[in-house]
Amino acid sequence: MSEEKKYSSQQKHLRSHYVRFPLDLKPEVLEAFKEKCAAAGTTPTTEIKKFINSYISNH
């Protein structure tokens, strides 16, 4: 499968199974969060998803 077709298939799957959740942050807050996540060996997206799942489970 060509890379273009593979990418197109992935995008189609994402659009039909996921929604975007835009979030506005001050640049310095985002940079500090990225740095803390990198130091912990994780990513901001992973940590935000963990928080959301935890919040849902606990409320």
C-alpha positions as CSV (number, residue, x, y, z in Angstrom):
1,M,0.0,0.0,0.0
2,S,1.4,3.4,-0.9
3,E,2.1,5.9,1.8
4,E,-0.3,8.4,0.4
5,K,-3.2,5.8,0.3
6,K,-2.3,4.6,3.8
7,Y,-2.3,8.2,5.2
8,S,-5.6,8.9,3.4
9,S,-7.1,5.8,5.0
10,Q,-5.9,6.8,8.5
11,Q,-7.3,10.3,8.1
12,K,-10.7,8.9,7.0
13,H,-10.7,6.6,10.1
14,L,-9.8,9.4,12.4
15,R,-12.5,11.7,11.0
16,S,-15.2,9.1,11.4
17,H,-14.2,7.8,14.9
18,Y,-12.8,10.8,16.7
19,V,-13.5,14.5,17.2
20,R,-11.1,17.4,17.7
21,F,-11.0,19.3,21.0
22,P,-9.3,22.6,20.5
23,L,-7.7,24.2,23.6
24,D,-6.3,27.7,23.9
25,L,-3.4,28.1,26.3
26,K,-0.9,30.8,27.0
27,P,2.3,30.0,25.1
28,E,4.3,29.9,28.3
29,V,1.9,27.5,30.0
30,L,2.0,25.2,27.0
31,E,5.7,25.2,26.8
32,A,6.1,24.5,30.6
33,F,3.6,21.6,30.2
34,K,5.5,20.2,27.2
35,E,8.8,20.4,29.2
36,K,7.3,18.7,32.2
37,C,5.8,15.9,30.1
38,A,9.1,15.4,28.2
39,A,11.0,15.2,31.5
40,A,8.5,12.5,32.6
41,G,8.8,10.6,29.4
42,T,5.3,11.3,28.1
43,T,3.4,13.7,25.8
44,P,0.9,16.4,26.5
45,T,-1.7,14.6,24.5
46,T,-1.3,11.4,26.5
47,E,-1.5,13.3,29.8
48,I,-4.6,15.3,28.8
49,K,-6.3,12.0,27.7
50,K,-5.4,10.4,31.0
51,F,-6.8,13.3,32.9
52,I,-10.1,13.2,30.9
53,N,-10.5,9.4,31.5
54,S,-9.7,9.8,35.2
55,Y,-12.2,12.7,35.5
56,I,-14.9,10.7,33.8
57,S,-14.2,7.7,36.0
58,N,-14.2,9.7,39.3
59,H,-17.2,12.0,38.7
